[in-house]
């Protein structure tokens, strides 16, 4: 077994003592992990999911009797991950109880190391409120977007109703003592947060500055488990790693930071690196391929979960939603968040402009599903799912601000009225912002007047520049 050098403990802080701004400044921006306490005591899951300090498996057997879940067999490796199985939740619970008296102590039967992973519990049971997202983590671009949109639009990559295409990134994990996850970085290299409802979990985290030490001498293969007998010849840098550790108790929440502060920055850098690898594998067929770039993008989506065009649609629509709402609250605290989002998106879009995927020739070969999704602003403004995205964006930052100002009850009353207005459709003037009270609002028309359509990243960069100037003029 490899020797792991521990450099210290992850800091523990009472989350109730932190404001949103303090958390951003102390942990998010400097990219530091932290264990947060005191934030889960009101959660329904801590009542329903726990019985006498043990998992309340009968609750899940009753509520989720028809659920089919993905399970990892922690004793079997398959490629670079654990072997995955699909089981009904009652069958999985039966397997656990058959091999254990209390979910952790083995009987004379072989121990079960089946670990329920990536269960989209929130999507499957939307009417059951298991938890409340802490203020620090409400600004969650990808989940906000996926609540109304699909990740892939190109039918050659993924059928529109495919579960993976409609999924969010809110997961439930359950497993007995001894279950574990191989060494990995979080999805799209974004930050994540994880709350422990029951039991204990031991964490080892490595700073991003040392992540290169986990790969082999060719920079390709990642160590599967740091507790394996790791070859110094194959992984010469591993002995230099210094880890932070913590034991996460029941009710504790851990913030696992990413390599970068803002999620979209993380995703773009990851996609560029994975794109280079995907392209390198098939470079030898470039001359005989009719559409080499499309093939690269299909491979990138298959390997990483998203490609350049998926990301561009995502940031274009997210930018448009932020722009619509910014025009309605130009001088508010919320505007600070919206402007920051637009500045971040503009930075990513500017990096995209030099990519071969967005050359005039390759843009002409993009599938109609993808091109239509980012180019036709007027059509996007008419879609119900885009209205839902706008609603989610503004409600997110209203919620952040109301949490800070302790005005939750007043905000809930306001949101009840807003939902009623949304159900009754677009107002006379054509504006769909839930923050708009004018019958003759001209904001959607104003935005369409700034750019007729978005044909690529440069158009998005230009649009946001014009929006910033327009906002200044309105002030």
C-alpha positions in Angstrom: 0.0 0.0 0.0 1.2 3.5 -0.9 2.2 5.9 1.9 0.1 9.1 1.8 1.7 12.2 3.3 -0.9 14.3 5.2 -0.1 18.0 5.4 -3.0 19.1 7.6 -6.7 19.1 8.4 -9.4 20.8 6.4 -10.7 23.8 8.3 -14.1 23.4 10.1 -16.4 26.5 10.4 -19.9 27.1 11.6 -21.7 28.0 8.4 -24.1 30.2 10.2 -21.3 32.6 11.1 -20.5 33.2 7.4 -22.2 35.7 5.0 -22.3 35.0 1.3 -19.6 37.5 0.6 -17.4 36.2 3.4 -17.7 32.7 2.0 -16.8 33.8 -1.5 -13.8 35.8 -0.3 -12.5 33.2 2.2 -13.1 30.0 0.3 -14.5 30.2 -3.2 -12.1 32.8 -4.7 -8.9 31.5 -3.1 -10.1 27.9 -3.9 -9.9 26.5 -0.4 -11.9 23.5 1.0 -13.8 23.9 4.2 -16.1 21.8 6.3 -19.3 23.7 7.2 -21.4 22.8 10.3 -24.8 24.0 11.5 -26.5 24.2 8.1 -28.5 21.0 7.9 -30.4 20.8 11.2 -33.7 21.8 9.6 -33.5 19.4 6.6 -36.3 16.9 6.1 -33.8 14.3 5.1 -32.2 14.3 8.6 -35.6 13.4 10.0 -36.8 10.9 7.4 -33.6 9.2 6.3 -32.1 8.5 9.8 -33.4 6.2 12.5 -31.4 5.7 15.8 -28.3 7.1 14.1 -28.5 4.5 11.3 -29.9 4.8 7.7 -33.7 4.4 7.7 -33.8 1.9 4.8 -37.5 1.2 5.3 -38.3 4.8 4.5 -36.5 4.4 1.1 -38.1 1.0 0.5 -41.5 2.6 0.9 -41.0 6.0 -0.9 -38.8 4.7 -3.7 -40.1 1.2 -4.3 -40.1 1.7 -8.1 -36.8 3.5 -8.4 -34.0 2.0 -10.6 -30.6 3.2 -9.5 -27.0 3.0 -10.7 -24.7 1.0 -8.4 -20.9 0.7 -8.3 -19.3 -2.6 -7.3 -16.4 -1.3 -5.2 -14.6 -4.7 -5.5 -14.5 -4.7 -9.4 -12.6 -2.3 -11.6 -13.8 -1.7 -15.1 -11.5 0.5 -17.3 -10.7 3.5 -15.1 -13.7 3.3 -12.9 -15.7 0.7 -10.8 -18.0 -1.7 -12.6 -21.5 -0.2 -12.8 -24.8 -2.1 -12.4 -28.5 -1.1 -12.5 -30.7 -2.4 -9.7 -34.1 -1.5 -8.2 -33.6 0.3 -4.9 -35.5 -2.5 -3.0 -33.1 -5.1 -4.5 -30.1 -3.0 -3.5 -31.4 -2.5 0.1 -32.0 -6.3 0.3 -28.4 -6.9 -0.8 -27.1 -4.6 2.0 -29.3 -6.1 4.7 -28.5 -9.6 3.6 -24.8 -9.0 4.2 -25.0 -6.8 7.3 -26.9 -6.5 10.5 -26.7 -2.7 10.8 -25.4 -1.5 7.5 -21.8 -1.7 8.5 -20.9 -4.9 10.5 -20.3 -8.0 8.4 -22.1 -11.3 9.2 -20.7 -14.7 8.2 -21.8 -13.9 4.6 -19.5 -12.1 2.2 -19.6 -8.3 2.7 -21.5 -6.3 0.1 -19.6 -3.4 -1.3 -22.3 -2.1 -3.6 -22.4 1.7 -3.6 -25.4 3.7 -4.9 -24.1 6.6 -7.0 -25.3 9.5 -9.0 -29.0 9.0 -8.1 -31.0 11.9 -9.5 -33.2 12.0 -6.5 -34.4 15.6 -6.8 -35.4 15.0 -10.5 -37.2 11.8 -9.6 -39.0 13.1 -6.5 -39.5 16.9 -7.2 -42.3 17.2 -4.6 -40.1 15.8 -1.7 -37.9 18.6 -0.2 -35.0 16.6 1.1 -32.8 19.7 1.7 -32.4 23.4 1.3 -29.5 24.7 -0.8 -27.2 26.9 1.3 -27.0 30.5 0.2 -23.3 30.0 -0.7 -24.2 27.5 -3.4 -27.3 28.8 -5.0 -25.4 30.5 -7.9 -25.2 27.2 -9.7 -25.2 27.9 -13.5 -25.3 24.4 -14.8 -28.1 23.1 -12.6 -30.2 26.3 -13.2 -29.8 25.8 -16.9 -30.5 22.1 -16.9 -33.7 22.6 -14.9 -35.2 24.0 -18.2 -32.9 22.9 -21.0 -31.2 19.7 -22.2 -27.4 19.4 -22.4 -27.2 18.1 -26.0 -29.3 19.2 -28.9 -27.6 17.3 -31.7 -29.7 14.2 -32.2 -26.6 12.4 -33.7 -25.0 12.7 -30.2 -27.8 12.1 -27.8 -31.6 11.5 -28.2 -33.4 14.4 -26.6 -35.3 12.4 -24.1 -32.4 10.3 -23.1 -32.0 10.4 -19.3 -28.3 11.5 -19.5 -29.5 14.4 -21.7 -32.1 15.6 -19.3 -30.2 15.0 -16.1 -29.1 17.5 -13.5 -26.0 17.4 -11.3 -27.7 16.9 -7.9 -27.0 13.4 -6.6 -27.7 11.1 -3.7 -25.0 8.6 -2.7 -25.7 5.7 -0.3 -23.4 2.8 0.8 -22.3 0.7 3.7 -19.0 0.9 5.5 -16.1 0.1 3.1 -17.7 1.5 -0.1 -15.5 4.1 -1.8 -14.9 6.1 -5.0 -11.7 6.0 -7.1 -9.5 9.0 -7.4 -11.2 11.7 -9.5 -11.9 15.4 -10.1 -15.5 16.6 -10.0 -17.7 16.8 -13.1 -16.4 19.4 -15.6 -13.8 20.4 -12.9 -16.4 22.5 -11.2 -16.7 23.0 -7.5 -19.1 20.8 -5.5 -20.6 20.6 -2.1 -21.7 17.5 -0.2 -23.7 17.0 3.0 -23.5 13.9 5.1 -27.0 12.9 6.3 -25.9 9.8 8.2 -22.7 8.1 9.0 -19.1 9.2 8.6 -16.9 9.9 5.5 -13.2 10.2 5.4 -11.9 12.7 2.8 -8.4 13.2 1.3 -8.0 16.3 -0.9 -5.1 17.4 -3.1 -4.5 21.0 -4.1 -4.9 21.6 -7.9 -1.2 22.8 -8.0 -0.2 19.1 -7.3 -2.7 17.4 -9.6 -0.1 16.7 -12.3 1.7 14.4 -9.8 -1.2 11.9 -10.0 -0.6 11.0 -13.6 1.9 8.6 -15.2 5.2 9.7 -16.7 3.4 10.3 -20.0 0.7 12.5 -18.4 -2.1 10.2 -19.6 -3.2 7.6 -17.0 -4.5 8.7 -13.6 -3.9 6.7 -10.4 -6.9 4.5 -9.7 -6.6 4.5 -5.9 -4.0 6.2 -3.7 -4.0 3.1 -1.4 -2.9 0.8 -4.2 0.7 -0.4 -4.5 1.7 2.5 -6.8 4.6 2.0 -9.0 7.2 4.7 -8.6 8.5 3.9 -12.1 5.1 4.5 -13.6 4.0 7.4 -11.3 7.2 9.1 -10.3 5.5 12.2 -9.0 3.1 10.6 -6.5 5.6 10.5 -3.6 5.7 14.3 -3.7 2.0 14.8 -3.1 0.8 16.3 0.2 -2.8 15.9 1.1 -5.4 17.6 3.4 -7.7 15.3 5.3 -11.0 15.5 7.3 -13.6 13.2 8.7 -17.1 14.4 7.7 -19.6 13.7 10.5 -23.4 13.4 10.2 -24.8 16.9 9.4 -21.5 18.2 8.2 -21.2 19.8 4.7 -17.9 19.9 2.8 -17.1 22.4 0.1 -14.8 20.8 -2.5 -13.3 23.6 -4.6 -12.4 23.4 -8.2 -9.2 24.5 -10.0 -10.8 27.8 -10.8 -13.2 30.2 -9.2 -15.9 30.4 -11.9 -17.6 27.3 -13.2 -17.6 28.3 -16.9 -13.9 29.0 -16.8 -13.4 25.5 -15.4 -15.5 23.9 -18.0 -13.9 25.7 -21.0 -10.3 24.8 -19.9 -11.4 21.2 -19.4 -13.0 21.0 -22.8 -10.0 22.5 -24.6 -7.7 19.9 -23.0 -10.0 17.0 -23.7 -10.6 18.3 -27.2 -6.9 18.2 -28.0 -6.8 14.6 -26.8 -9.9 13.6 -28.8 -8.5 15.3 -31.9 -5.1 13.7 -31.6 -6.7 10.2 -31.6 -8.3 10.7 -35.0 -5.8 13.2 -36.6 -4.7 10.5 -39.1 -8.2 10.4 -40.7 -8.5 14.2 -41.2 -7.7 14.1 -44.9 -10.3 11.4 -45.7 -13.1 12.7 -43.4 -15.8 14.8 -44.9 -16.5 16.6 -41.7 -13.5 16.2 -39.4 -14.5 18.9 -36.9 -18.0 17.4 -36.3 -16.4 14.0 -35.6 -14.0 15.7 -33.1 -17.0 17.3 -31.4 -19.0 14.0 -31.3 -16.0 12.3 -29.7 -15.5 15.1 -27.2 -19.2 14.9 -26.1 -18.9 11.2 -25.7 -15.7 11.4 -23.6 -16.4 14.5 -21.6 -20.1 14.8 -21.5 -20.2 18.1 -23.4 -18.6 19.6 -26.5 -17.8 23.2 -27.7 -21.3 23.6 -29.3 -23.1 22.4 -26.2 -21.2 24.9 -24.1 -21.7 27.7 -26.5 -25.5 27.2 -26.5 -25.4 27.0 -22.7 -23.4 30.3 -22.2 -25.4 32.1 -25.0 -28.7 31.3 -23.4 -27.5 31.9 -19.9 -26.1 35.3 -21.1 -29.4 36.3 -22.7 -31.3 35.4 -19.5 -28.9 37.5 -17.5 -29.2 40.4 -20.0 -33.0 40.4 -19.9 -33.0 40.6 -16.1 -30.1 43.1 -15.9 -32.2 45.7 -17.8 -34.9 45.3 -15.2 -32.7 45.8 -12.1 -29.8 48.0 -13.4 -29.1 49.7 -10.1 -29.7 46.9 -7.6 -27.4 44.6 -5.6 -28.6 41.8 -7.9 -27.1 43.7 -10.9 -23.7 43.1 -9.4 -24.1 39.3 -9.8 -25.6 39.6 -13.3 -22.8 41.9 -14.5 -20.2 39.5 -13.0 -21.8 36.6 -14.9 -21.8 38.5 -18.2 -18.2 39.5 -17.7 -17.2 35.9 -17.1 -19.2 34.6 -20.1 -17.7 37.3 -22.3 -14.2 36.2 -21.3 -15.0 32.6 -22.2 -16.6 33.5 -25.5 -13.6 35.6 -26.4 -11.4 32.5 -26.0 -13.7 30.5 -28.2 -13.3 32.9 -31.1 -9.9 31.4 -32.1 -11.1 27.8 -32.1 -11.2 25.9 -35.3 -14.7 24.7 -34.4 -16.1 28.2 -34.8 -14.5 29.0 -38.2 -16.9 30.1 -40.9 -16.6 26.8 -42.7 -17.2 24.7 -39.6 -20.1 26.8 -38.4 -21.8 26.2 -41.7 -21.6 22.4 -41.0 -23.1 22.6 -37.5 -26.3 20.6 -37.1 -29.4 22.7 -37.4 -30.4 21.8 -33.9 -27.3 23.4 -32.5 -27.1 26.4 -34.8 -30.8 27.3 -34.3 -30.4 27.1 -30.5 -27.8 29.8 -30.3 -28.4 31.9 -33.4 -32.1 32.9 -33.4 -32.6 35.2 -30.5 -36.2 36.0 -31.4 -37.1 32.3 -31.4 -35.4 31.7 -28.0 -37.3 34.6 -26.5 -40.6 32.9 -27.5 -39.7 29.6 -25.8 -41.3 28.7 -22.5 -38.1 26.9 -21.3 -36.2 30.2 -21.9 -38.7 32.1 -19.8 -38.2 29.4 -17.1 -34.5 30.0 -17.3 -34.9 33.8 -16.9 -37.2 33.2 -13.9 -34.7 30.8 -12.3 -31.8 33.3 -12.8 -33.6 36.2 -11.1 -35.1 34.1 -8.3 -31.6 32.7 -7.5 -30.1 36.2 -6.9 -33.2 37.5 -5.1 -32.9 34.5 -2.8 -29.2 35.2 -2.2 -30.0 38.8 -1.4 -33.0 38.0 0.8 -31.0 35.4 2.7 -28.4 38.1 3.4 -31.1 40.6 4.5 -33.2 38.0 6.4 -36.4 38.9 4.4 -37.4 35.3 3.4 -41.1 35.6 4.2 -41.6 38.8 2.2 -39.7 37.3 -0.7 -41.8 34.1 -0.7 -45.0 36.2 -0.9 -43.6 38.1 -3.8 -42.6 34.9 -5.6 -46.1 33.5 -5.3 -47.5 36.3 -7.3 -44.7 36.0 -9.8 -45.5 32.4 -10.5 -49.2 33.3 -11.1 -48.1 35.9 -13.7 -45.9 33.4 -15.5 -48.7 30.8 -15.7 -50.8 33.5 -17.5 -48.2 33.9 -20.3 -46.3 36.8 -21.9 -47.6 40.3 -21.1 -48.9 42.6 -23.8 -45.6 44.2 -24.5 -43.9 40.9 -25.1 -41.7 40.9 -22.0 -41.6 37.8 -20.0 -39.3 38.8 -17.1 -40.9 38.1 -13.8 -39.3 41.3 -12.6 -41.3 43.4 -15.1 -44.4 45.3 -14.2 -44.9 47.2 -17.4 -47.5 46.2 -20.1 -45.4 48.0 -22.8 -41.9 46.9 -21.8 -39.4 47.1 -24.6 -36.5 45.1 -23.2 -36.8 42.0 -25.4 -37.0 44.2 -28.5 -34.1 46.3 -27.2 -31.9 43.2 -26.9 -32.9 42.0 -30.4 -32.0 45.5 -31.6 -28.5 45.1 -30.3 -27.8 42.0 -32.4 -30.0 40.4 -35.1 -28.6 36.9 -34.5 -25.6 35.2 -33.0 -23.6 33.3 -35.5 -20.6 32.6 -33.3 -18.6 33.6 -30.2 -17.6 37.0 -31.5 -21.2 38.0 -31.9 -21.8 37.1 -28.3 -18.7 39.0 -27.2 -20.0 42.1 -29.1 -23.5 41.8 -27.7 -22.3 41.9 -24.2 -20.1 44.9 -24.9 -23.1 46.7 -26.3 -25.2 45.7 -23.3 -22.7 47.2 -20.9 -22.7 50.4 -22.8 -26.4 50.5 -23.1 -26.8 49.9 -19.3 -24.4 52.8 -18.6 -26.5 55.1 -20.9 -29.7 54.1 -19.2 -28.2 55.0 -15.8 
